[in-house]
Amino acid sequence: MYKNVLSSIPGIELYPIIALVLFFGFFAALIIWYFKADTHRLERLSADILDDGAATEQHPSSTIPSQRS
């Protein structure tokens, strides 16, 4: 049943080709951007993402001395 529905759509054979070209085109553009990107900028961005400000702020529990018996 579905085979008959899909075969009745004009130009249906182009849709998988277009999807494949878009898929590989996107990842090819991403790889080209990656190799052309400034490495220092990428390192700075990755450091900013990982830096949550914990080194500059003190946690309230760190000022309370531990009570060991």
The first five atom37 places (N, CA, C, CB, O) and aatype in JSON, in Angstrom:
{
  "aatype": [12, 18, 11, 2, 19, 10, 15, 15, 9, 14, 7, 9, 6, 10, 18, 14, 9, 9, 0, 10, 19, 10, 13, 13, 7, 13, 13, 0, 0, 10, 9, 9, 17, 18, 13, 11, 0, 3, 16, 8, 1, 10, 6, 1, 10, 15, 0, 3, 9, 10, 3, 3, 7, 0, 0, 16, 6, 5, 8, 14, 15, 15, 16, 9, 14, 15, 5, 1, 15],
  "atom_mask": [
    [1, 1, 1, 1, 1],
    [1, 1, 1, 1, 1],
    [1, 1, 1, 1, 1],
    [1, 1, 1, 1, 1],
    [1, 1, 1, 1, 1],
    [1, 1, 1, 1, 1],
    [1, 1, 1, 1, 1],
    [1, 1, 1, 1, 1],
    [1, 1, 1, 1, 1],
    [1, 1, 1, 1, 1],
    [1, 1, 1, 0, 1],
    [1, 1, 1, 1, 1],
    [1, 1, 1, 1, 1],
    [1, 1, 1, 1, 1],
    [1, 1, 1, 1, 1],
    [1, 1, 1, 1, 1],
    [1, 1, 1, 1, 1],
    [1, 1, 1, 1, 1],
    [1, 1, 1, 1, 1],
    [1, 1, 1, 1, 1],
    [1, 1, 1, 1, 1],
    [1, 1, 1, 1, 1],
    [1, 1, 1, 1, 1],
    [1, 1, 1, 1, 1],
    [1, 1, 1, 0, 1],
    [1, 1, 1, 1, 1],
    [1, 1, 1, 1, 1],
    [1, 1, 1, 1, 1],
    [1, 1, 1, 1, 1],
    [1, 1, 1, 1, 1],
    [1, 1, 1, 1, 1],
    [1, 1, 1, 1, 1],
    [1, 1, 1, 1, 1],
    [1, 1, 1, 1, 1],
    [1, 1, 1, 1, 1],
    [1, 1, 1, 1, 1],
    [1, 1, 1, 1, 1],
    [1, 1, 1, 1, 1],
    [1, 1, 1, 1, 1],
    [1, 1, 1, 1, 1],
    [1, 1, 1, 1, 1],
    [1, 1, 1, 1, 1],
    [1, 1, 1, 1, 1],
    [1, 1, 1, 1, 1],
    [1, 1, 1, 1, 1],
    [1, 1, 1, 1, 1],
    [1, 1, 1, 1, 1],
    [1, 1, 1, 1, 1],
    [1, 1, 1, 1, 1],
    [1, 1, 1, 1, 1],
    [1, 1, 1, 1, 1],
    [1, 1, 1, 1, 1],
    [1, 1, 1, 0, 1],
    [1, 1, 1, 1, 1],
    [1, 1, 1, 1, 1],
    [1, 1, 1, 1, 1],
    [1, 1, 1, 1, 1],
    [1, 1, 1, 1, 1],
    [1, 1, 1, 1, 1],
    [1, 1, 1, 1, 1],
    [1, 1, 1, 1, 1],
    [1, 1, 1, 1, 1],
    [1, 1, 1, 1, 1],
    [1, 1, 1, 1, 1],
    [1, 1, 1, 1, 1],
    [1, 1, 1, 1, 1],
    [1, 1, 1, 1, 1],
    [1, 1, 1, 1, 1],
    [1, 1, 1, 1, 1]
  ],
  "atom_positions": [
    [[0.82, -1.19, 0.0], [0.0, 0.0, 0.0], [0.87, 1.26, 0.0], [-0.94, -0.01, 1.2], [0.64, 2.17, -0.79]],
    [[1.87, 1.31, 0.9], [2.73, 2.49, 0.98], [3.58, 2.64, -0.27], [3.62, 2.43, 2.21], [3.9, 3.76, -0.68]],
    [[3.94, 1.53, -0.88], [4.75, 1.57, -2.08], [3.98, 2.27, -3.2], [5.16, 0.14, -2.51], [4.56, 3.04, -3.96]],
    [[2.72, 2.01, -3.3], [1.91, 2.66, -4.33], [1.74, 4.15, -4.06], [0.54, 1.99, -4.42], [1.7, 4.94, -5.0]],
    [[1.64, 4.52, -2.8], [1.48, 5.94, -2.46], [2.75, 6.7, -2.81], [1.14, 6.1, -0.95], [2.7, 7.78, -3.41]],
    [[3.9, 6.15, -2.43], [5.16, 6.84, -2.7], [5.48, 6.88, -4.19], [6.29, 6.16, -1.96], [6.04, 7.86, -4.67]],
    [[5.14, 5.86, -4.92], [5.43, 5.85, -6.36], [4.54, 6.83, -7.13], [5.26, 4.44, -6.93], [4.86, 7.19, -8.26]],
    [[3.45, 7.24, -6.53], [2.57, 8.18, -7.22], [3.01, 9.63, -7.07], [1.16, 8.03, -6.71], [2.46, 10.5, -7.74]],
    [[3.99, 9.91, -6.22], [4.49, 11.28, -6.02], [5.51, 11.58, -7.12], [5.13, 11.46, -4.59], [6.49, 10.86, -7.26]],
    [[5.28, 12.64, -7.89], [6.24, 12.95, -8.96], [7.55, 13.49, -8.38], [5.63, 13.98, -9.94], [7.54, 14.36, -7.51]],
    [[8.67, 12.99, -8.87], [9.98, 13.46, -8.43], [10.43, 12.89, -7.1], [0.0, 0.0, 0.0], [11.36, 13.43, -6.49]],
    [[9.81, 11.83, -6.63], [10.14, 11.26, -5.33], [11.56, 10.7, -5.29], [9.15, 10.17, -4.97], [12.17, 10.62, -4.22]],
    [[12.09, 10.32, -6.44], [13.44, 9.75, -6.46], [14.52, 10.78, -6.16], [13.71, 9.11, -7.81], [15.66, 10.42, -5.88]],
    [[14.18, 12.06, -6.21], [15.16, 13.11, -5.92], [15.32, 13.37, -4.42], [14.76, 14.39, -6.61], [16.38, 13.84, -4.0]],
    [[14.32, 13.09, -3.63], [14.37, 13.42, -2.2], [15.5, 12.71, -1.45], [13.05, 13.06, -1.56], [16.19, 13.36, -0.67]],
    [[15.73, 11.42, -1.63], [16.85, 10.8, -0.92], [18.2, 11.33, -1.39], [16.81, 9.3, -1.09], [19.14, 11.42, -0.6]],
    [[18.32, 11.68, -2.66], [19.57, 12.23, -3.17], [19.83, 13.6, -2.56], [19.54, 12.32, -4.71], [20.95, 13.9, -2.16]],
    [[18.8, 14.42, -2.5], [18.94, 15.76, -1.9], [19.28, 15.65, -0.42], [17.64, 16.58, -2.08], [20.12, 16.39, 0.07]],
    [[18.65, 14.73, 0.28], [18.93, 14.55, 1.71], [20.38, 14.1, 1.92], [17.95, 13.52, 2.33], [21.04, 14.57, 2.84]],
    [[20.85, 13.2, 1.09], [22.23, 12.72, 1.21], [23.23, 13.83, 0.93], [22.47, 11.54, 0.26], [24.23, 13.96, 1.63]],
    [[22.97, 14.63, -0.1], [23.87, 15.74, -0.43], [23.88, 16.76, 0.71], [23.44, 16.41, -1.75], [24.95, 17.26, 1.06]],
    [[22.73, 17.08, 1.28], [22.68, 18.02, 2.4], [23.41, 17.47, 3.62], [21.23, 18.35, 2.76], [24.13, 18.21, 4.3]],
    [[23.23, 16.2, 3.89], [23.88, 15.57, 5.05], [25.39, 15.64, 4.92], [23.42, 14.11, 5.19], [26.07, 16.11, 5.83]],
    [[25.93, 15.17, 3.8], [27.38, 15.18, 3.63], [27.92, 16.59, 3.43], [27.76, 14.31, 2.44], [29.04, 16.88, 3.83]],
    [[27.13, 17.46, 2.82], [27.56, 18.85, 2.66], [27.72, 19.56, 3.99], [0.0, 0.0, 0.0], [28.68, 20.31, 4.18]],
    [[26.8, 19.32, 4.91], [26.89, 19.94, 6.23], [28.15, 19.48, 6.95], [25.65, 19.61, 7.07], [28.89, 20.31, 7.49]],
    [[28.4, 18.17, 6.97], [29.57, 17.67, 7.68], [30.88, 18.01, 6.97], [29.47, 16.17, 7.86], [31.9, 18.18, 7.63]],
    [[30.86, 18.12, 5.66], [32.05, 18.57, 4.94], [32.35, 20.03, 5.29], [31.86, 18.42, 3.41], [33.51, 20.38, 5.5]],
    [[31.32, 20.87, 5.35], [31.52, 22.27, 5.74], [32.02, 22.37, 7.18], [30.22, 23.06, 5.58], [32.85, 23.22, 7.49]],
    [[31.53, 21.52, 8.04], [31.97, 21.51, 9.43], [33.44, 21.11, 9.54], [31.11, 20.57, 10.26], [34.17, 21.7, 10.33]],
    [[33.86, 20.13, 8.78], [35.27, 19.71, 8.8], [36.16, 20.8, 8.23], [35.46, 18.39, 8.0], [37.24, 21.06, 8.77]],
    [[35.74, 21.45, 7.16], [36.52, 22.56, 6.59], [36.63, 23.69, 7.59], [35.88, 23.07, 5.28], [37.71, 24.27, 7.76]],
    [[35.53, 24.03, 8.27], [35.58, 25.09, 9.28], [36.53, 24.72, 10.41], [34.17, 25.37, 9.84], [37.27, 25.57, 10.9]],
    [[36.51, 23.46, 10.83], [37.36, 23.02, 11.93], [38.83, 23.2, 11.6], [37.06, 21.56, 12.27], [39.6, 23.66, 12.44]],
    [[39.23, 22.84, 10.4], [40.64, 22.95, 10.04], [41.06, 24.38, 9.75], [40.93, 22.09, 8.85], [42.25, 24.69, 9.86]],
    [[40.15, 25.24, 9.39], [40.48, 26.64, 9.13], [40.31, 27.54, 10.35], [39.62, 27.15, 8.0], [40.72, 28.7, 10.33]],
    [[39.71, 27.01, 11.42], [39.43, 27.81, 12.61], [40.73, 28.14, 13.35], [38.45, 27.08, 13.55], [41.71, 27.4, 13.28]],
    [[40.71, 29.25, 14.05], [41.85, 29.69, 14.85], [41.95, 28.82, 16.09], [41.72, 31.18, 15.23], [41.02, 28.77, 16.9]],
    [[43.07, 28.13, 16.25], [43.22, 27.19, 17.37], [43.26, 27.91, 18.71], [44.48, 26.36, 17.19], [42.76, 27.39, 19.7]],
    [[43.86, 29.09, 18.75], [43.9, 29.83, 20.02], [42.5, 30.24, 20.47], [44.8, 31.08, 19.89], [42.19, 30.2, 21.66]],
    [[41.67, 30.64, 19.52], [40.29, 31.01, 19.86], [39.52, 29.8, 20.37], [39.58, 31.63, 18.64], [38.76, 29.9, 21.33]],
    [[39.71, 28.65, 19.71], [39.01, 27.44, 20.15], [39.47, 27.0, 21.53], [39.23, 26.31, 19.14], [38.65, 26.54, 22.33]],
    [[40.76, 27.12, 21.83], [41.25, 26.78, 23.17], [40.68, 27.72, 24.22], [42.78, 26.83, 23.2], [40.33, 27.29, 25.32]],
    [[40.6, 29.01, 23.89], [40.04, 29.97, 24.83], [38.55, 29.7, 25.08], [40.23, 31.41, 24.31], [38.08, 29.79, 26.21]],
    [[37.82, 29.37, 24.02], [36.4, 29.05, 24.18], [36.2, 27.79, 25.01], [35.74, 28.88, 22.81], [35.3, 27.74, 25.85]],
    [[37.04, 26.78, 24.79], [36.88, 25.55, 25.57], [37.24, 25.79, 27.03], [37.75, 24.43, 24.99], [36.63, 25.18, 27.91]],
    [[38.21, 26.64, 27.3], [38.56, 26.96, 28.69], [37.44, 27.75, 29.36], [39.87, 27.74, 28.74], [37.17, 27.56, 30.55]],
    [[36.79, 28.63, 28.62], [35.68, 29.42, 29.18], [34.49, 28.54, 29.53], [35.25, 30.51, 28.21], [33.8, 28.78, 30.52]],
    [[34.25, 27.53, 28.72], [33.13, 26.63, 28.98], [33.38, 25.83, 30.25], [32.9, 25.69, 27.79], [32.47, 25.64, 31.05]],
    [[34.6, 25.36, 30.43], [34.92, 24.53, 31.58], [35.08, 25.34, 32.87], [36.17, 23.75, 31.32], [34.94, 24.8, 33.96]],
    [[35.38, 26.63, 32.75], [35.57, 27.48, 33.92], [34.22, 27.94, 34.44], [36.47, 28.7, 33.58], [33.54, 28.75, 33.82]],
    [[33.82, 27.4, 35.61], [32.52, 27.75, 36.16], [32.63, 28.8, 37.26], [31.85, 26.52, 36.7], [31.64, 29.09, 37.93]],
    [[33.8, 29.36, 37.45], [33.98, 30.38, 38.47], [34.25, 29.82, 39.84], [0.0, 0.0, 0.0], [34.26, 30.58, 40.81]],
    [[34.47, 28.54, 39.98], [34.7, 27.92, 41.28], [36.03, 28.35, 41.88], [34.64, 26.4, 41.16], [36.18, 28.36, 43.1]],
    [[36.99, 28.7, 41.06], [38.3, 29.08, 41.57], [38.27, 30.47, 42.2], [39.33, 29.03, 40.46], [39.09, 30.76, 43.07]],
    [[37.35, 31.34, 41.78], [37.3, 32.7, 42.3], [36.35, 32.84, 43.48], [36.88, 33.65, 41.21], [36.48, 33.79, 44.26]],
    [[35.42, 31.94, 43.64], [34.45, 32.02, 44.73], [34.74, 30.93, 45.75], [33.02, 31.88, 44.19], [35.19, 29.84, 45.41]],
    [[34.48, 31.26, 47.02], [34.62, 30.25, 48.05], [33.26, 29.67, 48.36], [35.28, 30.83, 49.31], [32.27, 30.39, 48.5]],
    [[33.23, 28.39, 48.47], [32.0, 27.71, 48.83], [31.75, 27.92, 50.32], [32.05, 26.2, 48.48], [32.71, 27.83, 51.09]],
    [[30.53, 28.2, 50.77], [30.27, 28.45, 52.19], [30.69, 27.31, 53.1], [28.81, 28.72, 52.39], [31.08, 27.56, 54.25]],
    [[30.62, 26.1, 52.63], [30.99, 24.98, 53.49], [32.5, 24.87, 53.66], [30.44, 23.68, 52.92], [32.96, 24.18, 54.57]],
    [[33.28, 25.53, 52.82], [34.73, 25.44, 52.92], [35.26, 26.29, 54.08], [35.39, 25.88, 51.6], [36.4, 26.09, 54.52]],
    [[34.47, 27.24, 54.59], [34.92, 28.07, 55.7], [34.64, 27.42, 57.05], [34.26, 29.43, 55.64], [35.2, 27.83, 58.06]],
    [[33.78, 26.42, 57.07], [33.45, 25.73, 58.31], [34.48, 24.61, 58.52], [31.98, 25.15, 58.26], [34.65, 23.75, 57.66]],
    [[35.16, 24.62, 59.67], [36.15, 23.56, 59.88], [35.46, 22.21, 60.06], [37.02, 23.87, 61.11], [34.37, 22.11, 60.63]],
    [[36.11, 21.19, 59.59], [35.54, 19.87, 59.69], [35.65, 19.39, 61.14], [36.24, 18.88, 58.73], [36.63, 19.67, 61.82]],
    [[34.64, 18.67, 61.59], [34.61, 18.19, 62.97], [34.83, 16.7, 62.95], [33.27, 18.54, 63.67], [33.89, 15.91, 62.81]],
    [[36.08, 16.31, 63.09], [36.42, 14.89, 63.12], [36.62, 14.48, 64.56], [37.69, 14.59, 62.27], [37.18, 15.23, 65.35]],
    [[36.18, 13.31, 64.89], [36.35, 12.81, 66.25], [37.5, 11.88, 66.36], [35.12, 12.12, 66.72], [37.78, 11.37, 67.44]]
  ]
}
